[in-house]
Amino acid sequence: MDNALNRKEFLKKFSLMGVAAVGASTLITACGGGGEQTETAQAPAASAADPCTDVSGLTENDLQMRANVNYVEQTEIPEQRCDNCQLYKQPENGGCGGCLLFAGPVTAAGWCSSWVPNQG
């Protein structure tokens, strides 16, 4: 018996193992622990108070991007606010503002380390 794998068989088995790993990871994430459920249960309470602080619909990547630019909902530098930043997207229909750098709602009084003075 010849147990040597040819390239085609190797790639086929390697691909199947990759698909199985992704599937298992997705299943484990979907059936996550109690800690995630507690955070999810608390998120709607925050959104009821102020919809511009509700990040419950964002992905982990979205949240990480917000963290990478050190976004805060209330600036400590009065002359540097989201609503006077070049990257700020004005709210539509009285809703929450946004940012060109990351997803999700942005408060007008917020700030991030990528703040740029509004030129217009």
C-alpha positions in Angstrom: 0.0 0.0 0.0 1.2 3.4 -0.9 0.3 6.0 1.8 1.9 9.0 0.1 -0.5 11.8 -0.7 -0.3 13.6 -3.9 -0.7 17.4 -4.1 -4.4 17.2 -5.1 -5.3 14.9 -2.2 -3.3 17.0 0.3 -5.0 20.2 -0.8 -8.4 18.6 -0.6 -7.8 17.3 2.9 -6.3 20.5 4.1 -9.2 22.5 2.7 -11.7 20.2 4.5 -9.8 20.7 7.8 -9.9 24.5 7.3 -13.7 24.4 6.7 -14.2 22.2 9.8 -12.1 24.6 11.9 -14.1 27.6 10.8 -17.4 25.8 11.4 -16.3 24.7 14.8 -15.2 28.3 15.7 -18.5 29.7 14.5 -20.5 27.1 16.5 -18.5 27.8 19.6 -19.0 31.6 19.2 -22.7 31.2 18.6 -23.1 29.1 21.8 -20.9 31.5 23.8 -20.7 31.7 27.5 -22.8 33.6 30.0 -20.5 36.7 30.0 -21.5 37.7 26.5 -25.1 37.3 27.3 -24.8 39.6 30.3 -23.2 42.3 28.1 -25.9 41.9 25.5 -28.6 42.2 28.1 -27.2 45.5 29.4 -26.7 47.0 25.9 -30.4 47.8 25.3 -30.6 49.7 28.6 -27.8 52.0 27.4 -29.5 52.5 24.0 -32.8 53.4 25.8 -31.0 56.2 27.6 -29.2 57.6 24.5 -29.3 55.9 21.1 -26.1 57.7 20.1 -24.2 55.5 22.6 -25.7 52.2 21.6 -23.0 50.0 20.1 -24.9 46.7 20.5 -25.2 46.2 16.7 -21.5 46.6 16.0 -19.1 43.7 15.2 -16.0 43.0 17.2 -14.0 44.6 14.3 -16.1 47.7 14.5 -15.6 48.0 18.2 -11.8 47.4 17.8 -11.6 50.2 15.3 -13.3 52.6 17.7 -10.8 51.5 20.4 -7.9 51.9 18.1 -8.6 55.6 17.6 -9.4 56.0 21.4 -13.0 57.2 20.7 -14.7 58.6 23.8 -18.3 59.9 24.0 -17.4 63.0 25.9 -14.2 65.0 25.1 -11.9 66.4 27.7 -10.6 69.0 25.2 -13.5 71.5 24.7 -12.1 72.8 21.4 -11.7 69.3 19.9 -15.2 67.8 19.5 -16.5 65.3 16.9 -19.0 67.9 15.7 -16.1 70.3 14.7 -14.0 67.5 13.1 -13.4 67.1 9.4 -14.2 63.4 9.7 -17.6 63.8 11.4 -20.7 62.9 9.4 -23.6 65.2 10.3 -26.7 63.4 11.7 -29.6 62.9 9.3 -33.2 63.5 10.5 -32.1 64.5 14.0 -30.4 61.1 14.5 -26.8 60.4 15.6 -23.7 61.6 13.8 -21.1 59.3 12.4 -17.5 59.1 11.5 -15.6 58.4 8.2 -13.1 56.2 10.1 -15.3 53.8 12.0 -18.9 52.4 12.1 -21.6 53.2 14.6 -23.1 56.2 16.2 -21.0 59.1 17.3 -21.9 61.8 19.8 -21.3 65.4 18.9 -19.4 66.0 22.1 -17.2 63.0 21.5 -13.5 62.8 20.5 -10.9 60.5 19.1 -7.1 60.6 18.5 -7.7 61.1 14.8 -9.5 64.5 15.3 -8.9 66.9 12.4 -10.1 70.5 12.5 -13.1 71.1 10.2 -12.0 73.1 7.2 -15.5 74.1 6.1 
